[in-house]
């Protein structure tokens, strides 16, 4: 064997050489090339390059596809039904979108019960606040449950992915659609906060038919806002969007009930709800009818919608609770009064001028009563409701006092001879009784003294837009209703009595800036005197006395019945009549409107607030203690002049003059002289309705001028004659 080895090597010398040559030359025995290290490396590089290129192309294509999706349709998705809410945010009325859908804006923190939110997140997206739009754990869990149970137990879509689907609806489900949702979900998470995402989802979630969003569904199916929900209601509202058309409560209540119970079962499994609570919730039946959307304050809502543009939520100054009790009052009283009768009611806060309630008609949907006509804004004849302002100007001028005596007897002004409503005359009565009994002759006599033009100008200055017949000037007839005015303007004017002489322009839409300035109606003393007199007006039957200051009115031909009243807090105006202006025999303000006024005050749920106390300088005295010129009012034309007596005339200061007062030297230096000519002594000087003393024998007196501004100075003589000038103190 030892000799064989060399022999073997020598016998096969070519094998060793060939092996060496093979390794060196890279040739097979048949002479072909053998793939060496460089060849393998080259091919690997080719594969890697191709894969990298394919990856880059895929990424580029994906980016291009994502870019082709365009921006998120946020503007379209944020479109909601215009909603009208009251001063506290309560829904008064909502308007469907242009395509008929009901989609109400949602603020999850303010509008939605936490129980519902807890169930929703536990059922739909447990990691909502942790993921960035896609939840891999949820996708994996859904796949595992599907493979182990054979049916879908929970979906893998997050709420953000569902929102993406709602923003861009797709009829068919596919891998492409799911991928699109994932991409959009990531975009949504980068664009919106979690609370914004939840709010938008709660506004878009489908509930069957034309209902979208938790608020629309809760109102339509449960008849209430989703602020406070029971466990059964919350589970039901979680279940419906999963299959909104096949679970509609108004069509398939049984399917909706089963879906609700499945939600409750899941919540028990997830330890979100106890078994006992779930059993109690399952025992609650589901609603089977759809309720109408609320329509409170329809006239105010229509006006706000037409006035305020491009605002999804319009906030009014109205109080929904007050509106809710006054609308049935108007409807019931109108029905009791007869066919075609309508009722208008307006409630105004005295201090702010805010409209707290507006009932424009007896029934918005009653065509026989012209229900869609807002009678609080309709121009009608006010009857006797303007009389308090006549008396107010008379008190302000200082020629009459509430306890002065005045004659109620036949009188003629040219061809015009006013008569009382009952065609009788009361003789001599106190001025306050003449107003409380709404006697016509004393009111016209005082208006003649005050001046119809001045009355009209003062009411317009205070915000009362009086409408006269074309080309007609204010006349004495306006004191008995010969002019047009709206109920809302009357309410604003009457609130001026409670505000002691100033009115506040009415406001119904809450704005960011409130720049309304008070408007002058009367001096403080005169305004208080009118309010105090109206407080003593005899109330309707079975109503308490001296609780509400009010005035009634009846227009010519029994076409309009009015009653406007106020306490220290609010003013309420009531109109009754036919919207077409047809007469209604027997329609009288005291009988038809006043009881509604008192009932409206009772339904506010608030105790009546007292009127303001008399301002400083108010003369509160019986007739016996009044200055002689104020004891009795006599029209100027009735004065009997003797012995060449001259008419009373203020010589100084002149009407319309400006008086510069030097107050540096104290009170005496600031005194202002008043000089008169004519008239019968004794004479009384009054400034802004406050008596300052008597004129001396030389027919003059020094008085302390009032503060800067306009002042009305009146001198009244023993016969009741008076002269008045308006001056400006500076």
HELIX and SHEET records of a PDB file:
HELIX    1   1 UNK A    2  UNK A   11  1                                  10    
HELIX    2   2 UNK A   13  UNK A   25  1                                  13    
HELIX    3   3 UNK A   37  UNK A   68  1                                  32    
HELIX    4   4 UNK A   74  UNK A   77  1                                   4    
HELIX    5   5 UNK A  108  UNK A  111  1                                   4    
HELIX    6   6 UNK A  114  UNK A  124  1                                  11    
HELIX    7   7 UNK A  136  UNK A  149  1                                  14    
HELIX    8   8 UNK A  159  UNK A  167  1                                   9    
HELIX    9   9 UNK A  175  UNK A  191  1                                  17    
HELIX   10  10 UNK A  194  UNK A  204  1                                  11    
HELIX   11  11 UNK A  214  UNK A  217  1                                   4    
HELIX   12  12 UNK A  218  UNK A  222  3                                   5    
HELIX   13  13 UNK A  231  UNK A  240  1                                  10    
HELIX   14  14 UNK A  241  UNK A  243  5                                   3    
HELIX   15  15 UNK A  253  UNK A  269  1                                  17    
HELIX   16  16 UNK A  275  UNK A  282  1                                   8    
HELIX   17  17 UNK A  298  UNK A  307  1                                  10    
HELIX   18  18 UNK A  320  UNK A  337  1                                  18    
HELIX   19  19 UNK A  367  UNK A  369  5                                   3    
HELIX   20  20 UNK A  387  UNK A  397  1                                  11    
HELIX   21  21 UNK A  431  UNK A  436  1                                   6    
HELIX   22  22 UNK A  440  UNK A  450  1                                  11    
HELIX   23  23 UNK A  452  UNK A  461  1                                  10    
HELIX   24  24 UNK A  476  UNK A  480  5                                   5    
HELIX   25  25 UNK A  487  UNK A  498  1                                  12    
HELIX   26  26 UNK A  524  UNK A  535  1                                  12    
HELIX   27  27 UNK A  589  UNK A  593  3                                   5    
HELIX   28  28 UNK A  594  UNK A  603  1                                  10    
HELIX   29  29 UNK A  623  UNK A  625  5                                   3    
HELIX   30  30 UNK A  628  UNK A  631  1                                   4    
HELIX   31  31 UNK A  636  UNK A  638  5                                   3    
HELIX   32  32 UNK A  667  UNK A  670  1                                   4    
SHEET    1   A 3 UNK A  91  UNK A  95  0                                        
SHEET    2   A 3 UNK A  82  UNK A  85 -1                                        
SHEET    3   A 3 UNK A 313  UNK A 315  1                                        
SHEET    1   B 2 UNK A 102  UNK A 103  0                                        
SHEET    2   B 2 UNK A 211  UNK A 212  1                                        
SHEET    1   C 5 UNK A 355  UNK A 359  0                                        
SHEET    2   C 5 UNK A 342  UNK A 349 -1                                        
SHEET    3   C 5 UNK A 570  UNK A 577 -1                                        
SHEET    4   C 5 UNK A 560  UNK A 566 -1                                        
SHEET    5   C 5 UNK A 549  UNK A 554 -1                                        
SHEET    1   D 2 UNK A 380  UNK A 381  0                                        
SHEET    2   D 2 UNK A 484  UNK A 485 -1                                        
SHEET    1   E 2 UNK A 405  UNK A 408  0                                        
SHEET    2   E 2 UNK A 427  UNK A 430 -1                                        
SHEET    1   F 2 UNK A 502  UNK A 503  0                                        
SHEET    2   F 2 UNK A 519  UNK A 520 -1                                        
SHEET    1   G 3 UNK A 649  UNK A 652  0                                        
SHEET    2   G 3 UNK A 671  UNK A 677 -1                                        
SHEET    3   G 3 UNK A 700  UNK A 704 -1                                        
SHEET    1   H 5 UNK A 658  UNK A 659  0                                        
SHEET    2   H 5 UNK A 722  UNK A 729  1                                        
SHEET    3   H 5 UNK A 709  UNK A 716 -1                                        
SHEET    4   H 5 UNK A 684  UNK A 687 -1                                        
SHEET    5   H 5 UNK A 690  UNK A 694 -1                                        
END                                                                             
